[in-house]
Amino acid sequence: MPNERAILGRGVPDGKLPVGGGNSLRLLLWGAGKNCHLHVDDIQRPLFQNTPPQFLDLLDIATYVYVADQATPRGGSGVENAGEDWRRTFFFRIPVRMPDFWNSSEVSRALRDTLSFLSEDGYSFEFHPMKDAPPLQHYFPFGGDGDPVGTREEVILFSGGLDSLGGAIEEAVTHGRRVALVTHRSSEKFSRRHRTLQELLAKHAPNAVPVHFPVRINKKKGLSREYTQRSRSFLYASLGATVAQALGLPRIRFYENGVVSLNFHFSDQVVGAKATRTTHPRVLNGFKRILSAVAGKPFEVENQFLWKTKTDVVRQIAEAGCGEMIRYSTSCTHPWELTTEKTHCGGCSQCIDRRFAVLAAGQEQHDPADAYKVDLLVDGRDAGEPRTMLASYVETASQIAKMSALDFYGHYGEVGRVVTQIPGPNKDRVALDIFDLYQRHARQVSKVVDDAIAKHSTAIRDRLLPATCLLRLVCDSGVGVPSAETKAEEESDGQYVFRKKGQAWVVRFAGGQEWILLPSRGAAYLHVILSNPGKQFSVVDLVCQVTKTPKEYILGEADAVSDKEALRNYQARCEELEEQIQEAKEFNNWAAQEKAETERDKLLEHMRRDTGFHGKIRKQEGDRDKVRKAFLAAMRRVLKDIAQFDPAFAEHINATLRCGWNPRYAPPADVLWSI
């Protein structure tokens, strides 16, 4: 398959490769023919001279993973065609100093599971003994004793973005702690900005000047083909843990706002591997497992900004008297587009997040609008992803601001999964804190839009702003007659539109106004049905098609097409529950432990009771009915959402769609959908 790749290190055999044999890549981290290399800059004393071999292995593994990530492009456009082509499968056969340690089931599984969730790719590893290991100075080019690093109280992962800057300011300026900042220098474009931030931090914290550890990975030309870099978080954690080990510290700290960290698709256009999981609680727990094993003792990985929005972070920077630093931080994901004058593209999700936060915090004087290639509020947006992403972002904020807690939990099912990953005895309290976090963010975004509408009301009324700018998109979607430019664009798409843009849907019925439908299972079902007018579906087949789940897993024992596969799925779930039980024990979360143990025991009993000769699973028609009822419930919910914005479309669906066991859509002959 094109999205499978084998990664081979120096000295390991080609042999038989389980995946990507015809698309293998040999990465050489040292010696003759070296094509990539990690090293820490500006080390002036042998702080790392006693680094344990497992930490050096960790740095190598993180480098292999990061370079493989960058060297292997994802298939499809990612946002508009997110799916199987967007996700890759990697097999690593690489040399390490401690192969038995890395090949152990506990460590290899923690590595595989954490990276797979982090990047949404598949990972497997095979570790071989390393021959002719490079010297320590390969990683740490010592240049003499120089000024001592001294005692440090924290190690902070410092990207130079707003959140990590807020963390450095909180630690060094507000609390006066002596910290070490570990930075992956991915582009020399940011070097000057990082140095300026360093100087300003020293100025504002003269008694606790942070020490800086910039780290670079040099690669040969041709090994940078994918910019999403989802695995960079693992590289950061590995670098930070190695520095912490050298400093005798038992933890590292990320600083990232909770909306981005929890990753509930606040902007539904940011999907798949474009939606960051850098500091998702499940990822940090995975890092904790890996790093504790490497350190041979408990090692903590924390996110200190989990309960802050980005607006909260910007306000905190200003309150510390450090507002001048904001302009030197960098949030953009498109560094190759940036210039000295235009330091942010203004179009990517991170730029949108940043600009909303700065405006909501009232700090625009420290983040000038002319530093963005595209103004958030009044500049036009290109058709497709740039426009839909911004409209979806604002619409999602508007809806969340009006949701009750129960509505929010119903819409974002991820809440139920993520609360088990966050330490704390009271999971109900954690769930309420998540709701409060998203409500604050939604209100902050909505207020920026409301204030901008009031400020530009005359220009909006007289249609002096571009038809595709944010303020026109917000105002014209609800009232008024579309401009000639907007109308021409809409007519080119046809009278009936139901098209996916990321995870959101662009909808127009009978030539009416175009609007955004937020993602849901029902919307996905409806898209398939509208794409096949007159076709009679099996409700089970339709659900399997949309969820991309094997029928035997959805039905369980109701349709045992592949008994062995069904059993494997049950066993896999048991393994997941065992992991949850172990994590709950680590956090002394007895409620979560009891819940997981109860589910595991029921599942084991279910397998024992319902498997007969040769491991075959008995059939139960009740499971089919559960699928049908779930489908009907999803359709009712999406039709309720549609009726709020387009009653005529909802009425049309009610009149032409037959649900039940065999859904069928039978529209009039003149209704032709642009899908």
C-alpha positions in Angstrom: 0.0 0.0 0.0 1.3 3.5 -0.8 0.9 4.7 2.8 3.0 1.9 4.3 6.7 2.5 4.9 9.5 0.5 6.5 12.2 2.6 8.3 15.6 0.9 8.6 18.5 2.0 10.7 22.3 1.5 10.3 23.5 -2.0 10.4 20.1 -3.8 10.6 19.2 -6.4 8.0 16.8 -5.7 5.2 15.2 -9.2 5.6 11.5 -9.7 5.2 9.6 -6.5 6.0 6.0 -6.8 7.3 4.9 -3.5 5.7 6.2 -1.1 3.1 8.9 -3.4 1.7 8.8 -1.6 -1.7 8.8 1.8 0.0 11.6 1.5 2.6 13.8 4.3 3.9 17.2 3.8 5.5 18.0 6.5 8.0 21.6 6.9 9.1 22.0 8.9 12.3 25.8 8.6 12.4 28.9 7.5 10.5 29.5 7.3 6.8 26.6 8.5 4.7 24.8 10.1 7.6 21.5 11.6 6.3 20.0 13.0 9.6 21.4 14.0 12.9 20.2 15.3 16.3 22.3 17.4 18.5 21.9 19.9 21.4 23.5 23.3 20.6 25.6 25.5 22.8 26.4 22.9 25.5 29.3 24.5 27.4 29.9 21.9 30.1 29.7 18.1 30.3 26.3 18.1 32.0 25.3 15.0 30.0 28.4 13.0 30.4 26.6 10.4 32.6 23.5 10.0 30.4 22.2 6.4 30.7 22.2 4.4 27.5 18.4 4.0 27.5 18.1 7.8 27.3 20.4 7.9 24.3 18.3 5.2 22.7 15.3 7.3 23.5 16.8 10.2 21.6 17.6 8.0 18.6 14.1 6.5 18.5 12.5 9.9 18.7 14.7 11.1 15.9 13.8 8.1 13.7 10.1 8.7 14.3 10.3 12.4 13.7 12.3 12.2 10.5 10.1 9.3 9.2 7.1 11.4 9.9 8.5 14.3 7.9 9.9 12.2 5.1 6.6 10.4 4.4 3.8 12.5 2.9 0.2 11.8 3.8 -2.1 10.8 1.0 -5.0 12.9 -0.1 -5.5 16.6 0.8 -6.1 15.6 4.4 -8.9 18.0 5.2 -11.2 17.4 2.3 -10.3 13.8 1.8 -9.4 12.8 5.4 -9.5 9.0 5.8 -7.4 6.0 5.1 -5.1 7.8 2.7 -4.4 10.4 5.3 -3.1 7.8 7.8 0.1 6.0 7.4 1.6 2.7 8.7 5.2 2.6 9.8 7.5 -0.3 10.6 10.8 0.5 12.3 13.8 -1.9 12.4 16.4 0.1 14.2 19.5 -0.4 16.3 19.6 0.4 20.0 22.0 -0.1 22.9 19.4 -1.9 25.0 17.3 -4.1 22.7 15.9 -6.3 25.4 14.5 -3.3 27.2 12.9 -1.8 24.1 11.6 -5.1 22.9 9.9 -5.9 26.2 6.1 -6.1 25.8 5.4 -3.3 28.3 7.7 -0.7 26.7 7.1 -1.6 23.1 3.3 -1.5 23.6 3.5 1.8 25.4 5.6 3.2 22.6 3.3 1.8 19.9 0.0 2.8 21.5 1.1 6.3 22.4 2.5 7.2 19.0 -0.5 5.7 17.2 -2.9 7.9 19.2 -0.6 11.0 18.9 -0.3 10.9 15.1 -3.2 8.7 14.1 -0.7 6.5 12.2 0.1 2.9 12.7 3.5 2.0 14.4 5.4 -1.2 15.0 9.0 -1.7 16.1 11.7 -4.2 15.9 14.9 -3.4 17.9 18.3 -4.8 17.1 21.6 -4.6 19.0 23.6 -1.5 18.1 27.1 -2.0 16.7 29.7 0.8 17.0 27.6 3.2 19.0 28.5 6.8 18.4 30.3 8.7 21.2 28.4 11.0 23.6 29.6 14.1 21.9 27.7 13.0 18.8 24.6 14.3 20.7 26.2 16.9 23.0 29.1 18.8 21.5 30.9 19.9 24.7 32.9 23.0 24.4 34.4 23.4 27.9 33.0 24.2 31.3 31.8 27.7 30.7 29.1 29.2 32.9 27.5 26.5 35.1 23.9 25.7 34.5 23.4 25.5 38.2 20.3 24.2 40.1 17.1 24.1 38.0 13.6 23.6 39.4 11.7 22.8 36.3 12.2 21.7 32.7 9.8 23.4 30.3 9.1 22.4 26.7 9.4 25.7 24.9 8.3 26.0 21.3 8.2 29.8 21.1 4.4 29.8 20.7 2.1 31.8 22.9 1.2 29.0 25.3 4.8 27.9 26.0 5.8 31.6 26.3 3.1 32.0 28.9 4.5 29.0 30.7 8.0 30.4 30.8 6.7 33.7 32.0 4.6 32.1 34.7 7.5 30.1 36.0 10.5 32.5 35.7 8.8 35.9 35.9 5.7 35.4 38.1 7.1 32.7 40.5 10.8 33.4 40.1 11.7 29.7 39.5 15.0 28.8 37.8 13.9 26.8 34.7 15.5 25.1 31.8 13.8 25.7 28.4 14.1 22.9 25.9 13.4 24.0 22.3 13.3 22.0 19.1 14.6 24.5 16.5 12.8 23.2 13.4 13.5 26.2 11.3 16.3 28.8 11.3 13.6 31.4 10.5 12.6 31.3 14.2 16.2 31.6 15.6 16.2 35.4 15.9 12.7 35.5 17.4 13.7 32.8 20.0 16.8 34.8 20.9 14.7 37.9 21.4 12.4 36.0 23.7 15.4 34.7 25.6 16.7 38.3 26.1 13.3 39.6 27.2 12.9 36.7 29.6 16.3 37.5 31.1 15.3 41.2 31.4 12.0 40.4 33.2 13.5 37.7 35.4 17.0 39.0 36.3 17.2 36.8 39.4 15.9 33.6 37.6 17.3 33.8 34.1 16.2 30.7 32.2 18.8 28.5 30.7 18.1 27.5 27.1 18.7 24.2 25.4 18.1 24.5 21.6 18.0 21.2 19.8 18.3 20.7 16.0 17.7 17.9 13.7 19.6 18.2 10.5 18.3 16.3 7.5 19.4 15.8 3.9 17.4 17.5 1.2 14.4 15.4 0.3 13.6 14.2 3.8 11.1 17.1 4.5 7.9 16.3 2.6 5.2 16.4 5.2 4.6 19.6 7.3 2.0 18.4 9.9 4.8 17.0 12.2 2.4 15.3 14.6 5.2 13.2 16.1 7.2 16.3 17.2 5.5 16.1 20.6 7.3 12.8 21.2 10.6 14.3 20.2 10.0 17.2 22.6 9.2 14.9 25.5 12.3 12.8 24.8 14.5 15.8 24.7 13.0 17.3 27.8 13.2 14.1 29.8 16.9 13.7 28.9 17.6 17.2 30.1 15.5 16.6 33.3 17.5 13.4 33.9 20.8 15.3 33.6 19.5 17.9 36.0 18.1 15.4 38.5 14.5 16.4 38.0 11.6 13.9 38.1 9.3 15.6 35.5 8.8 17.8 32.5 6.1 20.4 31.9 4.2 21.2 28.7 2.2 24.4 28.6 -0.7 24.3 26.1 -4.2 25.7 26.5 -6.9 23.1 27.3 -9.1 23.7 24.2 -6.2 22.7 22.0 -5.0 20.0 24.4 -8.3 18.2 24.7 -8.8 18.4 21.0 -12.6 18.3 20.7 -12.5 19.7 17.2 -13.5 23.3 18.2 -13.1 24.0 14.6 -14.6 21.0 12.8 -12.5 21.8 9.7 -9.4 20.8 11.6 -9.6 17.0 11.4 -7.5 13.9 11.3 -3.8 14.4 11.7 -4.2 18.1 11.3 -5.9 18.3 14.7 -3.1 18.4 17.2 -2.9 15.8 20.0 0.4 17.2 21.3 -0.7 17.4 24.9 -3.9 15.4 24.9 -4.2 13.8 28.4 -4.0 10.3 26.9 -0.7 11.2 25.1 0.8 12.7 28.3 -0.1 9.5 30.2 1.5 7.5 27.5 4.7 9.6 27.7 4.6 9.1 31.4 4.6 5.3 31.0 7.4 5.4 28.5 9.6 7.9 30.4 9.1 6.2 33.7 10.2 2.9 32.2 13.3 4.6 30.7 14.1 6.4 33.9 13.5 3.3 36.0 11.4 5.3 38.5 8.2 7.4 38.4 8.5 10.3 36.0 5.8 12.9 35.6 4.6 14.7 32.4 2.3 17.6 33.1 0.3 20.3 31.2 0.0 23.3 33.5 -2.5 25.1 31.3 -5.1 22.4 30.9 -7.8 24.6 32.4 -6.9 27.8 30.6 -8.1 29.1 27.2 -5.6 30.8 24.9 -7.3 34.1 25.8 -6.6 33.3 29.5 -2.9 32.7 28.6 -2.6 36.0 26.7 -4.2 37.9 29.6 -1.8 36.2 32.0 1.2 37.3 29.9 0.0 40.9 29.9 -0.7 40.9 33.7 2.9 39.8 34.3 4.0 42.9 32.5 5.4 41.0 29.5 2.9 42.0 26.8 5.8 43.2 24.6 6.9 39.5 24.2 3.7 38.5 22.4 4.8 39.9 19.0 7.9 37.7 19.1 6.1 34.5 19.7 5.2 32.3 16.7 2.1 30.2 16.3 1.8 29.7 12.5 2.0 26.2 10.9 3.2 27.6 7.6 6.7 28.9 8.4 7.8 28.6 4.7 5.3 31.4 3.9 6.5 33.9 6.5 8.6 37.0 6.0 10.1 39.6 8.3 7.0 41.8 7.9 4.4 39.0 7.7 5.2 36.7 10.7 1.9 34.8 10.5 -0.2 33.6 7.5 -3.5 34.4 9.3 -5.3 31.5 7.5 -4.2 28.3 9.4 -6.1 27.1 12.5 -3.3 28.1 14.8 -3.3 31.7 13.4 -7.1 31.9 13.8 -6.8 30.7 17.4 -4.0 33.1 18.2 -5.7 36.1 16.7 -9.0 35.5 18.4 -7.2 35.1 21.8 -5.2 38.3 21.3 -8.3 40.3 20.4 -10.4 38.8 23.2 -7.6 39.6 25.7 -7.4 43.2 24.5 -3.8 42.9 23.5 -3.9 43.8 19.8 -1.3 46.6 20.4 1.2 43.8 21.0 0.2 41.7 18.0 -0.3 44.1 15.1 -2.8 43.2 12.4 -0.3 44.0 9.7 1.9 41.1 10.8 -0.8 38.7 9.4 -1.0 38.0 5.6 -4.8 37.7 6.0 -6.7 39.8 8.6 -9.0 37.7 10.8 -12.1 39.9 10.5 -12.1 42.0 7.3 -10.0 40.2 4.6 -11.6 37.9 2.1 -10.9 34.1 2.3 -10.3 31.7 -0.5 -13.0 29.3 -1.4 -12.8 25.8 0.1 -10.9 25.0 3.3 -9.8 28.5 4.3 -13.3 29.9 4.2 -15.1 26.9 5.6 -12.7 26.4 8.4 -13.2 30.0 9.7 -17.0 29.9 9.3 -17.2 26.5 11.1 -14.9 27.8 13.9 -17.2 30.7 14.6 -20.4 28.7 14.2 -19.2 26.1 16.6 -18.3 28.8 19.2 -21.8 30.3 18.8 -23.5 26.9 19.3 -21.3 25.9 22.3 -22.0 29.3 24.0 -25.7 28.4 24.0 -25.4 24.8 25.1 -26.4 23.4 28.4 -23.9 21.0 30.0 -26.0 18.0 29.0 -26.2 19.2 25.4 -22.4 19.7 25.4 -21.7 16.2 26.7 -24.2 14.7 24.1 -22.5 16.5 21.2 -18.9 15.8 22.4 -18.8 12.2 23.3 -15.1 12.5 23.7 -15.7 14.0 27.2 -16.6 10.7 28.6 -13.4 9.2 27.3 -11.0 11.9 28.3 -12.2 12.3 31.9 -10.7 8.9 32.7 -7.3 10.2 31.5 -7.3 13.3 33.8 -6.1 12.7 37.4 -8.7 13.5 40.1 -11.1 11.5 42.3 -14.2 13.4 41.2 -14.8 12.7 37.5 -18.1 14.6 37.5 -16.1 17.7 38.6 -13.6 17.1 35.8 -16.5 16.9 33.3 -17.9 20.2 34.5 -14.5 21.8 34.4 -14.2 20.8 30.7 -17.7 22.3 30.0 -16.7 25.5 31.7 -13.4 25.6 29.7 -15.2 25.3 26.4 -18.0 27.7 27.4 -15.4 30.4 28.3 -13.6 29.9 25.0 -16.9 30.0 23.1 -18.0 33.3 24.8 -14.5 34.8 24.2 -14.7 34.0 20.4 -18.3 35.2 20.2 -17.5 38.5 21.9 -14.7 39.3 19.4 -17.2 38.8 16.6 -19.9 40.9 18.3 -17.5 43.7 19.0 -16.2 43.7 15.4 -19.7 43.8 14.0 -20.4 46.8 16.1 -17.2 48.5 15.0 -17.7 47.8 11.3 -21.5 48.1 11.2 -21.6 50.8 8.5 -19.1 48.9 6.2 -21.1 45.7 6.7 -24.4 47.4 5.9 -23.1 49.1 2.8 -21.3 45.9 1.7 -17.9 47.6 1.6 -16.1 44.6 3.0 -15.2 41.6 0.9 -18.1 39.1 0.5 -15.9 36.3 1.9 -14.5 38.0 5.0 -15.5 36.7 8.4 -17.9 39.6 9.2 -19.8 39.3 5.9 -19.9 35.5 6.3 -21.4 35.9 9.7 -23.9 38.6 8.9 -24.9 37.7 5.4 -25.6 34.0 6.3 -28.4 35.1 8.5 -29.9 38.2 6.9 -29.8 40.3 3.8 -29.4 39.5 0.1 -26.2 37.9 -1.0 -23.8 40.1 -3.1 -23.4 39.4 -6.8 -20.0 37.8 -6.0 -21.4 35.4 -3.4 -24.5 34.6 -5.5 -22.3 33.7 -8.5 -20.2 31.4 -6.4 -23.3 29.7 -5.0 -25.0 29.2 -8.3 -21.9 27.5 -9.8 -22.3 24.8 -7.2 -25.9 24.1 -8.1 -29.2 24.5 -6.3 -28.8 21.5 -3.9 -25.5 21.1 -2.1 -24.5 18.7 0.7 -20.7 18.6 0.5 -18.1 17.7 3.2 -15.5 20.2 4.2 -13.3 18.5 6.7 -15.7 17.2 9.3 -18.2 20.0 8.7 -20.8 20.0 5.9 -21.7 22.8 3.5 -25.4 22.7 2.9 -27.8 24.5 0.5 -31.3 23.5 -0.3 -33.4 24.6 -3.4 -31.1 27.5 -4.1 -31.2 29.0 -0.7 -28.4 30.4 1.4 -25.4 28.3 2.0 -24.8 27.3 5.7 -22.6 25.0 7.8 -23.9 21.8 9.4 -21.7 20.6 12.2 -20.4 17.0 12.1 -22.5 14.2 13.5 -23.1 10.5 12.7 -26.5 11.4 11.4 -25.0 14.0 8.9 -22.6 11.3 7.6 -25.5 8.9 7.1 -27.5 11.6 5.3 -24.6 12.3 3.0 -24.4 8.7 1.9 -28.2 8.5 1.4 -28.4 11.7 -0.6 -25.5 10.5 -2.8 -27.6 7.4 -3.8 -31.2 8.5 -4.6 -33.5 5.6 -5.1 -31.1 3.1 -3.6 -32.4 0.8 -0.9 -29.9 0.2 1.9 -29.6 -2.4 4.6 -29.4 -0.3 7.7 -26.5 -2.5 9.0 -24.6 -2.1 5.8 -25.1 1.7 5.9 -23.9 2.0 9.4 -20.8 -0.2 8.6 -20.0 1.9 5.6 -20.1 5.2 7.5 -18.3 4.0 10.6 -15.8 2.0 8.6 -16.3 -0.8 11.2 -16.5 -4.5 10.3 -20.0 -5.8 10.5 -19.1 -8.5 13.0 -17.7 -5.9 15.4 -20.9 -3.7 15.2 -23.2 -6.7 15.6 -21.0 -8.8 17.9 -22.6 -12.1 18.1 -25.7 -11.1 16.0 -23.9 -11.7 12.7 -20.7 -13.8 13.2 -19.3 -13.4 9.7 -15.9 -14.1 11.0 -15.9 -15.8 14.4 -12.1 -15.5 14.9 -12.1 -11.9 14.0 -15.0 -11.2 16.4 -13.2 -12.9 19.2 -10.0 -10.9 18.4 -12.0 -7.7 18.7 -13.4 -8.7 22.1 -9.9 -9.7 23.2 -8.5 -6.3 22.0 -11.2 -4.6 24.0 -10.2 -6.6 27.1 -6.6 -5.5 26.6 -7.7 -1.8 26.4 -9.6 -2.3 29.6 -6.6 -3.9 31.3 -4.6 -0.7 30.4 -7.3 1.5 31.8 -7.3 -0.5 35.0 -3.5 -0.2 35.4 -3.7 3.6 34.7 -6.5 4.0 37.2 -4.4 2.1 39.8 -1.5 4.5 39.1 -3.7 7.5 39.8 -5.5 5.9 42.7 -8.8 6.4 40.7 -10.8 3.6 42.3 -14.0 4.6 40.6 -12.5 4.3 37.1 -10.7 1.1 38.1 -14.0 -0.5 39.3 -15.8 0.6 36.2 -13.2 -0.9 33.9 -13.0 -4.1 35.9 -16.7 -4.5 35.8 -16.8 -4.1 32.0 -13.9 -6.4 31.6 -15.5 -9.1 33.7 -18.8 -8.8 31.9 -17.0 -9.1 28.6 -15.1 -12.2 29.6 -18.2 -13.8 30.9 -20.0 -12.9 27.7 -17.2 -14.5 25.7 -17.4 -17.7 27.8 -21.1 -17.9 27.7 -21.7 -17.2 24.1 -18.9 -19.1 22.4 -19.6 -22.7 21.5 -17.7 -25.4 19.6 -14.7 -24.2 17.6 -15.1 -20.7 19.2 -18.2 -19.8 17.2 -20.3 -17.0 18.5 -24.1 -17.5 18.7 -26.3 -15.1 16.9 -28.7 -12.8 18.6 -31.1 -10.7 16.5 -31.3 -8.1 19.3 -28.0 -6.6 18.2 -29.4 -5.8 14.8 -32.3 -3.9 16.3 -29.9 -1.9 18.5 -28.1 -0.8 15.3 -31.4 0.2 13.7 -32.5 2.2 16.7 -29.1 3.9 16.9 -29.4 4.9 13.2 -32.9 6.3 13.8 -31.8 8.2 16.8 -28.8 9.7 14.8 -31.2 10.7 12.0 -33.7 12.3 14.4 -30.9 14.4 15.9 -29.5 15.6 12.6 -33.0 16.5 11.3 -33.6 18.5 14.4 -30.3 20.4 13.8 -31.3 21.0 10.1 -34.7 22.3 11.1 -33.1 25.1 13.1 -31.5 26.6 10.0 -33.4 25.3 7.0 -36.9 24.1 7.8 -37.7 23.5 4.1 -34.8 21.0 3.8 -35.9 19.2 7.0 -39.4 18.9 5.6 -38.1 17.6 2.3 -36.1 14.8 4.1 -39.1 13.8 6.2 -41.2 13.6 3.1 -38.8 11.7 0.9 -36.7 9.5 3.2 -38.0 6.1 4.4 -36.0 4.8 7.4 -36.4 1.6 9.3 -34.6 -1.6 8.3 -34.0 -0.6 4.7 -33.5 3.2 4.4 -34.4 4.7 0.9 -34.3 8.3 -0.3 -36.8 9.0 -3.2 -36.6 12.7 -4.2 -38.4 14.3 -7.1 -36.6 14.1 -10.5 -35.5 17.7 -10.4 -33.6 17.4 -7.1 -30.0 16.8 -8.1 -27.5 17.0 -5.3 -23.9 18.4 -5.6 -22.2 16.0 -3.2 
